[in-house]
Amino acid sequence: MDVVTATLERHFGFSRFRPGQREVVDAILDGRPVVGVMPTGAGKSLCYQLPALLLDGVTVVVSPLIALMKDQVDSLRERGIAAAYLNSTLDMGEQRQVLDDAANGRIKLLYVSPERFRFQGAWAAMQRLPISLFAIDEAHCISHWGHDFRPDYQNLGRVARELGVPRVAAFTATATPQVRFDIVRSLELSDPMVTVAGFLRDNLHLAVLPIRRMKEKPRYAREIIEKAGGPAVVYCATRKNCEEAALELGRAGIETVVYHGGLDDEARTAAQDAFATRDDLVIVATNAFGMGVDKPNVRAVVHWDVPGSIDAYYQEAGRAGRDGKPAWCTLLFTYADTRVQEFFIDNGGENLPPAARTARAESERQKLRAMVRYAYEEECRHAAILRYFGDRVLGCDPESEDGASCDNCKPQAGLDGVKVTSPAAARDAAREPEPRCDPRRLDEDEEIIVQKVLSAVARAHGRLSSRIIARVLKGSRSREVLKDPLAASKSYGLLSTMSEAALVGLLGALGRDGCTTGRYPMLTDRGKEAMWRKLQLELDVPPFGERTKPARGAATTPPAELSAEAEDLFRQLKQARFNAAKERGVAPFVIASNRLLEQLATLEPDASRDDWLRVKGVGEINVDPLREVFLPVLQGA
């Protein structure tokens, strides 16, 4: 047995490493910078605690929460490892003693908050220490794109440089490629080892329960908690939902405590301590609860509301089953709950410059769309999560009774008696058009339809739901439609040949893409750019178009029957139209419609101006501009 494995067994009681741990430990010992992305419960802390015992000097660990520091230090001391923390709970004399102990080699791991480095006195104290490793926990807090950004984390690269530390290692349970890039850049890491591992938590059964009516949530949550048989966490998106969920569960006979940012420190501490010490208690919390809580026997995590990202979902779900025994992670899903997350996105980033705020909002919407796709997932949920994080894709083995399980692959592994979902049921429960295909680029005709739809959204000014906007575009004669000013606008009846369902589906896709926001949709900056054809959209909808029969009395022109030669000419005319539109800064349909191009494609190269005027859609006003653009194509110039 080598010294590393011997130290692992002697101090931590493990005979072997978990996936990805040994590689990280070896890299740190070799002096290479490390960014380790490992989910909650995968053993991130050991990756810097073990090297700390093998290196001379003290390992400084930057940690964001007092509770997290205390739990880590208490756990290390129980193992006989010299550890301490510096935070506001210590008086000045106690802090001086801790620093003296660290300087004199009596402490191997010293936990500090990122805020401590704001003060000159902290710099002077830290410069006295023989620092062997500078470790950063919850490193996603460095990035604006992380789900828990903290400005003081952005100073840590300068801190490490000015302290002259020989090794830097950063760890997080959740980081997209953008966040990983920001961690490397902000910490000024040269040739770091960036590893993503351990995301398969095969003792967790992942499931989504479709919610058709909000009153179903307490019943489902109660069934899951009771049948899981042990401590449980119920995550809610808002403080109000926490209070309401706790009240409903209490009425069902389940004892709960509440934890959210609206409570004072004493109340939060009492709730956390009660949950830590009792196994017959359910904690109902916002995402303020989690970091620093290491209760290994949590048997169920229920998401009352949809989280804003897979990052947040999996970090919270990962607090179940840290003892390695089976646990159940269930999302109670209805698409309507995404409105809360949209509100958070619209009202976030107030401290950022306008451009950065817009970019952050778009990033957050992409994460929310990924979360919704997970809820609609028809294949293995474990595999979907591993793909998202860039880990090696392993999923459930439906033929095996052991190993990973989810409601799609192994519904029989769920809690006996608790209703399991199916993709069809989840789609029915959404009450909103779901992503029915992978995002795809639109063709030109579809882009024109999108422009018309977004123009209607702009004119509605947030007054109308997607369904009413669709009915206006259809030209509905219902009282609900006709009473609104939008019915008197150019949008009324503009897409009369499309079905209402197709229009509602398109509006839903535009919302998922971030072009609109809110239950009563309004244009975002991205939507405005799409409306003016300044960007190319990719939407998760099947091909759409004006395919239904036109409204009674509507004038129609049958499409032209084009020869193979005319078809080729038609494509050249479309390219000329595109070039002219780009040059003028307008949409292509402003130059000419597809129907008009079909007719121009049948003209002879030497057609006179009068011949052009006989084409439907060509008149004295536009004949000369059209000839300027398209005549060279017809004449083969």
N, C-alpha and C positions, 0 to 999 in steps of 0.2 A: 504494500500500500504506500503510495507516495505521500509527501508531506501535506499536500493540499487536501487529498481525500481523508487523510488521518485527522486533519484539523476540522474538516466538515463533520466527521463522526464524533470526535471528542467534544466539540463545543455545541453542535447543533443536533446531534443524534441521528443523522442521516448517513446511510452507507453508500448512497449514490446521488448524483446530481439529477435535477429535473432537466428536461430538454432546454438547451440553450445556455444553461448556467455555467457549465465548465468553460466553454469558449470565452465567455465574458470575463470570468475570473482570471483566466490565463492572460487575456489581453491586458487587463489592468495590471497584473503583476509584471508583465513585460514592458509596461510604461506607455502603452498605446491608448489614446483617447477612445472613449466608448460612448455610444448612444444606444441604450438598451430599451427596447419596447416590448414589454411583457404584460399580460393582462393581470388584473387583480387576482391574487391567489397563486400566481405562477412563480413566486419566489424572487422578486426583484431585490428586496432588501438584502438577502443573503449575498447577492452579487457584489455588494460593496462591504458588507460586514465581514465576510470571510477574508478578503484581501487585507482588511484593516488589521486583522490578527497576525498576518504574515509579514507585514511591512513595519519597518522601524518608524517611530513617530506617531502622530495622531491623525486620524481621518476626520475631516470636518464635513458634516452632512448638512446641507441646506434643506430645510423642511418648512412647509408653508403654515402648519397649524400647531398650536401648542398641544392639543390633544394627541396629534400624531407623534410629536416628539416624546411626550410622556409615555405613551404606550410602547414605543420602540425602546426607549431607555429602560423602562421597567422590565420588558421582556429580555433584554440583553443582560441586565443585572441578575435576573433569575437564572441565567445560564452561566453566571460567574464571570461575565465579561465587563470590564471597567468602562462604563459609559456615563455621560452626563449631558445636560442641555443648558443652554443660556436663553432665557426668555424673561418676560415681564413678571412672571410669578416668583422670581428670586429677588431678594433685596441686594443692595450693592455689595455687602459683605459676602454673601453667598456667591455672587457672580465672580468676585475677585478670587475666592477660594477655588472655584471651578477652573478658572484660567491658570492659576498657579499649578493646580494638579495636572492640567494638560501640558503646561510648559515643562514640567518636571517628569513627564513620562508615566504618570499615574492614571492616565485616561487614554483609552485607545480610540474611542469614538465620541466626538463632540457634536451635538446637534444644535444648530443655530437657525434663526429665521432670516429671510432675505432682507428684511427691513433693518436688521442690525448694522448692515454695512452703509447705512446712510450717515452714520455718526463717526467723527474722527477718532473718538476714543476707542471705538470698536476696531478700527484699522490698526491703531497702535498696539492694542492687546493681541490681535491676531498675528501681527508680524513677529511677536515673541515666540510663536508656536512652531515646533518642528513638524510642519504639515507634510504628510506623505501622500495623501489622496484628498482631493476636493470632489465630493460627491453631491449631486443635485437630484433630489427626489421630486416627483411630480413636475418633471421638466417641461411638460406641455404648457405650464404657466408662463414660459418665456415668450410664447408666440401669440400674436394678435389673432391667429387662426385657431388657436387652442380653445377649448371650451371653458377655460378658467384662467384667462389672462390676468397676470399681476405685474404691474410696471416694474417693481423692484427686482424681479427676476431678470430683466434685461440688463441690469448692471453687473451680473455675475461673471460675464466674460472679462470685463475690466478688473473685477475683484481677483479672479484667478491669475490674471497676468501680473498685476501689481504685487500680489503676494508671492509670486514666483513658485507656484505649486508645481510639483513634478508630474502629477497625474490628475486628469479630470475625467469624471464619468457621470453621465446624465441618464436618468431613468424615468420612465413614464409607463402608465398602463395603457395609454391610448394616444396614438399620434399618426395622423395622415402623412403622406409624403411631404406636403407643404410644411407641416409642423416639424417634421424631422429635419428638413432643410433649414428652417429658422433656428432650431436648436444648435445645429452645427455652426451656422453663420454667427449667431449671437455669442456663443461661447468661444468663438475663434479657434475651433478645433482643426488641427492639421492631420489629414489622412486618418480620420477616425474609423473605428469598427462600428458600423451601424447594423444592429441585429434586430430582427422581428421574429419572435419565437414564443411558443407556449400558449398560443391563443385557443387551442383546442381544449376546452374544459369538458372532458368526456363524461364527467359525473353529473353534468347539468342537463336536464331535459328542457329544451326550448320549445315554447308553444305560443300561439296567438289565438285568443278567443274573440270571435266577432261580436261586437256589441251593437244591437239594433236600437235599443232604448237605454238611456242613461241609468234608469232604475235597475237594470240588470247587473250593473257593476258590483254593488254590495253582495248580491247573491253569489256571483262567480268568485269574488275575492274570498268570501267566507268559506265556500266549498274547498277552494285550493288550500287555504290556511289550515282548516280543520283536518283535511286528509293528508297534508304534508306532515303534520304532527311534530311541531317544534317551533322555535323562534322564527319570525317572519318579518320582512320589511315590505311596506307598501309605499311605493314612490308616487308622488303627485306632482303636477307641474306648477301649482300655485299654492300659496298659503291657505287661501280660501278652500281649495279642494282638499287640502290636508284636514282642515277642521271638519268639513262635511263628511269626508270618508271615515274619519275616526268616529264621528257621531253615528253614522250608519252601521259601522261594524260593532260599535258598542251596543246598539239596539239589537244586534244579532247575537249578543252574548259573548263577544270577543273583547278581551281587555286590551286596551291600546294606550300608548303615549304618543304625543305629537312633538315633532321636531322641525322647526323652520326658522328662517332668519328674522321673523317678526317677534320671536320670544326673546326675553332678556337672557343674559349669560347664565344666571342661576337656574332658570327653567330648562334651558337646553342641556346644561350639565346634569341636572336631575334626571331628565329623560334618557340621556345617553348612559348614565350610570345604572339606571333601572334596567334598561335593555341588556347591558353588559352582564348583569348579575342574575337575571331571571330567564328561565327557559319557557315560561308560559305567557310571554308578553309579545305583542306586535307593535312595532314602531311605525307610525305613519309620518312620512317626511318628504320634504323637497330635496333637491340635490345638494342642499347645504349639509345634509347628513351623509357621512361616508368615510372621507379620508380620516385615518386614525382609528377607525373602528375595526377591530380584528376579532370578531366573534366567529369561531370556526364552525359552529353547528347550526348556522342559519339554514333552515330547510326549504324556505320559499322566499322568492322575491317577486312581488306582483307590481307591475306598472299600471297604475290606475289611469294614467294619461300617457299618450305617446310622447317619448322623449324627442329632443331636437336633433339627435344624431345617433348613429350606431355607436360612435365613440362613447357617448354618455350612457347609452343603454347597456352596453356590454360591461362597462366599468361598474355600473350599479348592479346589474344581474350577477356579476362575478363575485359579489359579496355573499352569495349563497354557496354552501357546500365546500367551504375552504378546508374542512376536515377530510375531504376526499370521498365522503359518502354521498349517495344520491340526493339531489336537490332539484327543485322545480322553479323555473323562471318563466313567467307568463305575462304577456302583454295583452291587456284588455283594449281592443282596438276598434275605434270608429274614426273615419276620416275627419269628422267634425272637430276632433280634438287638435288637429293640426293648426286650427285657427289661433290657438293660444301661442303655439310656437312662432307662428307668423307675426303675432303681436310683439313677441320678444325680439324678433329679428328687426322689425320696423322701428322699434324704440331702443335698440342697442347701439353701441359705438358712439355715444354722445361725446366722448373725449377724443375722437379721432378726426383728422381733417376730412373734408367732404369726399375726396376721391377714395381715401382709404376706407371710409365708412361704407361707401357704395360697394367696394370690392369685398369687404368683409360680409356685407349683407348677401351678396351673391354666393359667396362661399358657404354661408350658413344655410341658404336655401338649397344648395346642392346636397348638403348633409341631410337636410330634412327630407328631400326627395329620396335619398338613399334609404332613409329610415322607413319611408312609406313603401318603397319597393321590397324591403325586408318583410314588412307586414303582409304583403301580397305574395311573398315567395311561395312557389309551388314545388321547388326542389328542396334539398337539404338545407336547413337553417344554419347548421354549424358550418357547412361549406361556404355559404353566402357570407358569413362573418369573417371567415379566414381569408376569402378573396378580398374583402374590403380592406383588411389590415395588411395584406401582402404576405401573409404567412402561408406555409405549405398547405395546399388544399386537401384536407381530409374530412370526410363527413361520416354520417352514420352508416353502419353496415346493417341493412334491414334483416339479414339472415342471422345475425348474431344477437344473443340475448344480453350480452354485456356491451360495454363501450358506449360511445356517443349515441344520443337519441334526440329526436325532435318529433313534433306532431305530424310532419309530412312523411317522414321515413318510417318511424316506429311509433304510431299512435298508441299501440298496446303498452308502451312503456310509460305512458302518462299516469296520472293519479286515477285510480279506479273510481268510477262513478262521476268524475268531473268531465263535463262535455269537452271533447276535443274539436279542434277546428278543421275545416277543409278549405282549400283555396276558393271554391265556389261560395261557401258560406261567408268567407271573409270579404269577398267582393260584394255580396249582397248587403253585408253589414256596413260597408263604407258609405253608402248613400251618396256617392259621388263617383264620377267616372274614374276608373282606376287605370294605371299604366297597363296597356294591353300589348305592348311590344317594346322592344328596345328603342331608344331614341334614334331617329333617322333624319336625314336632311330632307327638306321639302322641295318639291318641284316648283317651277315658277308660278303655275296656276294656283297652287296651294298657298304660296307666299302672298299672292294677291288677296285670297280669301282671308288670310291672317291679318293683312292690313285693314281690311274692311271690319273685321271683328274687333281689332284693337282700336280702330277709330270710334266704334260704337262704345267701347269701354271708356274711352277718353271723354266722349260726349255725355256719358251717364254720370260722371263726376262722383262715383261711389254711391249713387242713390239706389241702384238696382242690383238684384241678385243675378247670377249667371243665367238662370232659367228665363228670367224676364228679358234680359238682353237678347237671348237667343230668340225669344218670341217676337221682339221688335224687329230683329234682322229677318225673321220669317215673314213679317207683315201680318201678324195676328190681329184680329179685330176684337179681341177681348177687352172688356172695360179696363182691366188692370193695366193693359198695355197702352191703350189709347189715352188714358188720363195723364200719362207721363210726357214731358216735353220731348223725350227722345223719339217718340212716335211722330213728331212733327219735323224731325231732322232728316238728313240725307240717308241715315242708317236704316230708316223704316223700309222694310221689304227688300233691302239690298241683296240679301241672300235667300230669296223666297224659294229657290229650288232645292235648298239643303234641308235635311230633316232637323227637327228640333233636337233630337238626341245627338246627332253629329255635331251640332253647334255647341251644345252643352259639353260634350266630350272634348271638343277643341278648346273651349274656355278653361276646362279643367287642366288640360295639358299645358296651356299657356301659364296657368297659375303654378304648376309644378316646375315649369322652366324658369320661373322668376320674372316673367313679363308682366304679370299682374299680382296683386296681393289683396288679401282680405276676402271675407265672405261676400261682401258687396264690392266686387273687384274694382280696383283702381290701377292705373298704369304705374309701373316702376320706371326708373331710368332705362333699364334694359328693354322694357316694353315700348318706350318712346323710340328707342333706336330701331327696334324691330318694325314699328309702324312706318318709319321713314326708310326702311330697307337699308339700314346702315350695318346690319349684321345678318349672318346666315343662321337661321334657327335649326335646331334638331329637337323634334318633339316625339314623345312616346305615345303616338297614336297611329293607327293604321292609315293607309291612304284615304284621303277624304276629298270631297269635291261636290259640285252641284249635280247630284245624280238622280234626285227624285223628280217627278213630273212637275213642270212649272205650274204656278197658280193659275186658276181659270181666267182666261182673258189675257194672259201675259203674252206679249209678242215674242216669237222665237224665230231663230234662223237656223235651219239644219246645218250641221257641220259640213264643210266642203269635202268632197271625195277627191283626194289628192293622188296623183300618180307617184311612182317611186321617184321620178325626177323632181316633181313638185315638192315631195316630202323633204328631199335634200335641200331644195331652195328655201323651204319653210324654216329649216334649222339654221340656215345661213342668215335669214332675215331676223330670227330671234337673237342671234349673236350680235347682229348690227344694232338691234334695238337695245340690247344690254349695254353695248359700248356707248351708245348715244345717251342712255339714261345715266350711266356712270359719269360721263363727261359733264352732263347738265346738273347732276346732283338730284335727280328725281327718280321715282319708281318707274320700272319698265312699262307698266301698263299705262302710265301717263303719255308715253310716246305712241303706243298702239296696242290694241288688244290682240290676243291670239287669233280670234275670229277674223280680224282685219288682215292679219298676216297670211292666213290661209287663202284669203281671196287675192292678195297681192301676189302670192306664189303662182297663181294661174295666169298672170298677165304676161304678155309677150315682152321681150327685152326692148322692142322699139315702140311700145305702147305710148300713145300721145297723152298730153295733159288731159284732154277730154275723155280719153279712155279711163284714166285714173278717176276722174270725177264721176264716172258711172259705177264705181265700186261703192257698195253700201258702207257708210261710215266715213267717206271722204267727201269733203266739201271745199268751198272756196277758201275757208279760213285755214284749213290744215293741209291742203293738197301740196303746196310748195314745200313746207317743212318735211312732209312725208317723202316726197320725191328726193329731197336733199339727202335724207338718211338711207333710203332703200333703193333708189334707182341704180347706184353703183353695183349693188348686189345683183339686181335683175340683169344688168348688162355685163356681168362677169368681170367688173373692173377690179 
